[in-house]
Amino acid sequence: MKKTIIIFQKNPELGKVKTRLAATVGDEKALKIYTILVNHTHTEVQKSEADKFLFFSNYIDDDAKWNHCNLHVQEGNDLGLRMFNAINKVISLGAESIVVIGTDCFELTAEHVKDAFLALESNDYCIGPALDGGYYLIGTNRADKEVFLNKEWSTAAVFDEAKVNIEAIGKSVGVLETLPDVDYEEDLKTLRQYLD
């Protein structure tokens, strides 16, 4: 199986990243935390033996530090459609086993990505649930519209709904370790030191 990692990443613009965090720590500190999260994600992803595709939110940033990735721009008016389109794009380029991650999880490691690909050897989907009810990772070998389209995002029911949707179309799903996302100031934990 040709393994592919898709990274969804916002372009790092002041006032446009980590907006819920910025509400209490300010835009500049939120951008600083976001940059740390992005760098962590890429450090871990580079340990994986897989093709890497980086889908930016608005425009391609062709900085040399992204050289380990194929660069694209997300397409669609909500997160589900953007993931659906990105998965289909990499499938059209030969991907067979696909793991999609964002850049919000400071606990994510290369081992979690490895576990995701292992789960896809015996399941149609795998999901890494986040503590807030969403998910930090979803993996599949095919994007089913029932799983991605016409969903309400950023709610505490995102993971549960995805699992129900997958099972409702007769597909199997492997559930990975639950990890915390960084969305609010109380989520910072070890990252709090960078606020000074």
N, C-alpha and C positions, 0 to 999 in steps of 0.2 A: 504493500500500500504506500503510495506516495504521500508523505506527511507534509502538511502545510499549517503554519501558524498565521492567523490574521490578527494584527494589532489595530484596535480602534483608538485613535489619538487625536485630541483637540489641538488645533494650532495654539501655541502658548501666547495668547494675547491678554494683556492686562484688563481685568474686569470681565473676562469671558470664560475663565476656567475656575473650577471649584467655587462657584458662586454661593453655594450654601455655606461653605467654610468661610468665604470672604465676608459674609454678613456679620461675623463676630471678630475676625482677625484682620480684616482689611484686604484690599485687592493685591497689594504688593506681597504680603506674606502668603496669601493663597497661591499666587503665581510661583513663589519660591517652593512651597510644598508640592505643587503640581510638577514642577521641574524635577524635584527629587523622586517623585513617584514614577515619572516617565523614565528617568535614568535607571532606576531600580528594575523596572519592567524589562528594559532592553538588555540590561546586564544578565538577567535570568534567561531571557529568550535566546540569547546568543549561545547558551550552553546546550541548546537542543539541536539535535540532528534532524532538521526539518527546513523546508523552504519557508521564508518569512516574507509576509506582505504587510506593509504599513499603509493603512488607510487614514489619511488626514481628514479632519472635519470640513475644512474650507478650501485649502490650496496646498499644493505640493511644496514642502520645504526640502530642497535638495541639498541640505547641509551634509557634509561628508560623514558626520556621525551616524547617519542612517544607511550607510553603504551596505550593511548586512541585509537590507530589506529591498523588496520591489515596492516602489512608491506609487500610490494611487490616491484618489479623492473619493470619499464616501458619496453615495448617490441615493437620494430619497428624502422624504420630508419627516420621517420619524426613525427612531433607532431600529425598530424591527425591519422596516423596509431596507434600511442601509445595510444591516447584517445579511438579510436575504440576498440583496444584490451583490454584496462582496463575496459571499460563499459561492454564488453561481458564477461570478467572474473567475475565481480561482479554479473552480471545477472546469470551466472552459479552457483553462490553461494547463490542465492535467492533474490537478489535485484530486486525491482520493479519500484522504482522511484529514479532516479540517478541525482545528481548534481556534475559536475566536476568544480573544481577551481584550479587556480595556486597560486602563492605566491607573485604576483607583485602589489597587490592593497591594499594600506594602508587605503583606505576608506571602504573596505569591512567589513560588520558587520554581526552578526548572523541574523539580520532582513532581510538582502538581501538574505541569504540562506533560511530563512523561506518564503519569498516572492517567491523564485524560486520553492519551493515545492508546494506552493499554486497555482502557475501558471500551474504546471504540472497536477493539478487536472482537468483542463479544456482544456489543450493543449498537443500536442504530444511532443513539445519542448519548452524550454524557453532559452533566451539568455540575458546576461548582457553585453551591449556594453561598450567598453572602448573609451575614448576620442580620442585615436589615430587611431580609425577605426577597431581595433581588438575586442576581447571580453574577459572579466575577468571571465566569468561563462557561462557554457552551461549545460542545464538539459534535460533529456529525459527518456523514459522508454524502449527505444530500439535504438541501434546504427545502423543507415542507412549508408551504404557505400557512398551514394551520398553526404552526409553531411560532411564526414570526410576524405575520401580518394582522392588522386591526387589533392591536393590543394596547393596553394602558401601561405606560412605563413609569418608573420611579415610584412604585407603590410597594407595600409590604407583601403583595400577593404575586409578584412577578415569577418567582421560582415555582411556587405551587401551581400556578396557572400553566406554566410551560410544561411541567411534569404531567399534568392532567391532559393537556393538548397532545403531547407525544403519545401517551398511552391510549388516548381516544382514537388515534389513527392506526392503532395496532403495532406501534413501534416500541422497542425496548429502550430503557434509559438507565445508565449507570450514574449514581450520585457520588460525587467526590467529597472531600473534606470541606466543612463549612469554614469560611474565612471572613474577616472583617474588611469592609470597604472604608475608605477615608472620605467622608462626605461632610461631617460636622466637626467642630472643634473638639468635642469629647471623643472623637474617633482617633485623634492624633497619637496618643500614647507615646511611643519612642520617638515619633517625629516632632513632638512638642519642643524639643531642644533647639530645633531650627527656627523657632519663632523669634528668638532673641536677636 
